[in-house]
Amino acid sequence: MTRIKYLITHIFQYSFVFLILATAIVSLFLLDNTHLKRTAVVAVASLYPLWGIIHHWEAKTLSAEIVLEYLAFTILILWTLLVTVR
């Protein structure tokens, strides 16, 4: 499958993850309440690995390594954002 055909086939999934990440970034700049900012960070940190696992499961490429990679990346980003969000 070519790269363009692959992207067209998965356009909904990639649009969804882009929307999640864009909403999180905008909310970090627009929200004044620290509690709401941290809630947004935790929500995105929960949705991103879930999206990745579902995406790889549908593509039949899901493995333990991929799950661990998503979880490790999520923990790193979650820790970084929770420490820096004020």
Secondary structure, DSSP 8 states (H G I E B T S, - for coil): --HHHHHHHTHHHHHHHHHHHHHHHHHHHH---HHHHHHHHHHHHHHHHHHHHHHHHHTT---HHHHHHHHHHHHHHHHHHHHH--
